[in-house]
Amino acid sequence: MRNKLFISVCCFAAILCTLILSLLLFVIALNGAKAVNLRFLLSDSRNFGAEGGIVYQIMGSILLISGAAFISLPIALGTALCKSEYIKNTVLQQISSMMIYGLNGVPSVIFGIFGLLFFVNFLNTGISWFVGSIILAVMIIPTIVLAAYQSMSSIPAIYRESAYALGMDKWKVIAKVILPQGIHGAVTGLFIGLARAIGETAPVMFIATAFSGAKLPDSLFQPVTALPTHILALAQQATNSQALLNAWGTSLVLMLLVFSLSLSALFTRVTLQSTGRR
Amino acid sequence: MKTYYVYILILMFTIITGCNASKKETILCAGSTTVLPVVSDAAEQFTLNHRDVAVIVNAGGSGVGINLLGEQKIHIGMISRNISQEEIEKYPDVHFITHSIGKDAVVPVVSSEIYDAGIIALTIEQIAKIYKGGITNWKEVGGPDKEILAVDKEISRGTRHVFMEIVLGNKEAEAPGADLVLGSNNEEQVAIAQSNAAIGMLSHAWINDDVKGLSIILANGERVDPTLQNIINGKFPITRNLLLITNGEPQGKIREFIGFIKSPDGQKIVEQAGYVSLYR
């Protein structure tokens, strides 16, 4: 009897969870589909986003996360390698794990305000997409480190032992055994991190994006416009029905981008894992 | 592994250089959300004829506009109040020059439900009492029996400075009766439209069917409606200039851009945005 009750409560929770997700997706797809067409995707926004499209917002968002990927991947891989290959002391190991989990737990708006104070004001960079990329990179590093570390530490000990037995030095072992076996974790973590980063509003709204007029930057130190901040700006004009419609459309595009990043994560995990094992 | 890096590099390279082969001059503007629609619209039109210029516009409020210009992070500040003496002293290296681009009124606004229930005009004293917390129910001013949701604005906002200077006699007066403090005109407009018992302050250009502008009853009993005509002839008591500020006399493209906003074409944008042009 008690067992049955437990199962039904669990099932109810699972169904509720799926229902909320499907409802959300359904509403966004239904409303967004009315706004999204080729012209919407390929034209510049006009009249504060109420008219025109979101081409520069899409490009700005992609630029921001590309920069973040470029900065975060080497740092995160290095951290994961250091954790799995060099730190043998358990106390140090625990401290480093705690730091990484701690970094993961920092609310994103804190990163935004830090970026504003440190980069924009103290280093006087001005509002810049590159600073946005740096902050997003810092934000997603823990995700990548944890995923990479997990895949590296799950490499069977016999692989390492065989490599050493063959006379390889540490560098060779890392380059030929650990990295190829561990890379799928890092890339999966990267895509999961980017899927989170592309939807973040708070870290970029102070430091990387402009309200209007920003197109493609010519240098590292210019603002861009991005999808989440565009949705914010449109939602603030909710009394204008055209702006609201475009907000739904922009949301749909953002959702699709997040999905494609998550799918990439799944895909690379499967393909890279199998090549790594070969 | 390497291929991922190459892909990412190629992607960034194409995005940055692909469409921007030529180096553009960039004009950075920031500040008041009251002035923002005019400048943003003008920027769209100006850049159509000046392909070598990019005008980037950001919000933040008048205070932010003055501070960013003071720190020389932007070229043009947008403000909808006057610069205070403290602000001028805070930035001794910066020579603030103001450029008037139009005129606006700050109008006390209410949710359409309250307007339809008969509250179409208030005296300055009544509004002051609402913001001080003396009046908390609409029935005390002849309306329906509903709690008043008094919406205030952030202290650095130009709209608030101008409004509070007239209503409470001090541009940075505290408003203990306020239930909600918001930022931009858009935020405040949406909040008042979504409530059914709110009062707030908005630039004249943000009044619409959901957010109704109140008439003001003057001390002599005359009722002044928040119409363009009354802003032009100066009858409406809470008016202000829409200003741009620069550090020293503007040069080059910045001068051309400000000139465009002051030109007849630019002033059309001012009127379309719901403000009074320089030529009226």
Chai-1 contact restraints between the chains, C-beta under 6 A:
chainA,res_idxA,chainB,res_idxB,connection_type,confidence,min_distance_angstrom,max_distance_angstrom,comment,restraint_id
A,M59,B,I15,contact,1.0,0.0,6.0,A-B,restraint_1
A,L63,B,I15,contact,1.0,0.0,6.0,A-B,restraint_2
A,S66,B,I8,contact,1.0,0.0,6.0,A-B,restraint_3
A,S66,B,L11,contact,1.0,0.0,6.0,A-B,restraint_4
A,S66,B,M12,contact,1.0,0.0,6.0,A-B,restraint_5
A,A69,B,I8,contact,1.0,0.0,6.0,A-B,restraint_6
A,F70,B,I8,contact,1.0,0.0,6.0,A-B,restraint_7
A,G126,B,K73,contact,1.0,0.0,6.0,A-B,restraint_8
A,I183,B,M1,contact,1.0,0.0,6.0,A-B,restraint_9
A,A210,B,I56,contact,1.0,0.0,6.0,A-B,restraint_10
A,A210,B,N58,contact,1.0,0.0,6.0,A-B,restraint_11
A,F211,B,V57,contact,1.0,0.0,6.0,A-B,restraint_12
A,F211,B,N58,contact,1.0,0.0,6.0,A-B,restraint_13
A,F211,B,A59,contact,1.0,0.0,6.0,A-B,restraint_14
A,S212,B,S40,contact,1.0,0.0,6.0,A-B,restraint_15
A,S212,B,V57,contact,1.0,0.0,6.0,A-B,restraint_16
A,G213,B,A43,contact,1.0,0.0,6.0,A-B,restraint_17
A,G213,B,V55,contact,1.0,0.0,6.0,A-B,restraint_18
A,G213,B,I56,contact,1.0,0.0,6.0,A-B,restraint_19
A,G213,B,V57,contact,1.0,0.0,6.0,A-B,restraint_20
A,A214,B,I56,contact,1.0,0.0,6.0,A-B,restraint_21
A,L216,B,C19,contact,1.0,0.0,6.0,A-B,restraint_22
A,L216,B,N20,contact,1.0,0.0,6.0,A-B,restraint_23
A,D218,B,N20,contact,1.0,0.0,6.0,A-B,restraint_24
A,D218,B,K23,contact,1.0,0.0,6.0,A-B,restraint_25
A,P223,B,I56,contact,1.0,0.0,6.0,A-B,restraint_26
A,Q236,B,N186,contact,1.0,0.0,6.0,A-B,restraint_27
A,Q236,B,E187,contact,1.0,0.0,6.0,A-B,restraint_28
A,Q237,B,N186,contact,1.0,0.0,6.0,A-B,restraint_29
A,A238,B,V190,contact,1.0,0.0,6.0,A-B,restraint_30
A,T239,B,A193,contact,1.0,0.0,6.0,A-B,restraint_31
A,T239,B,D210,contact,1.0,0.0,6.0,A-B,restraint_32
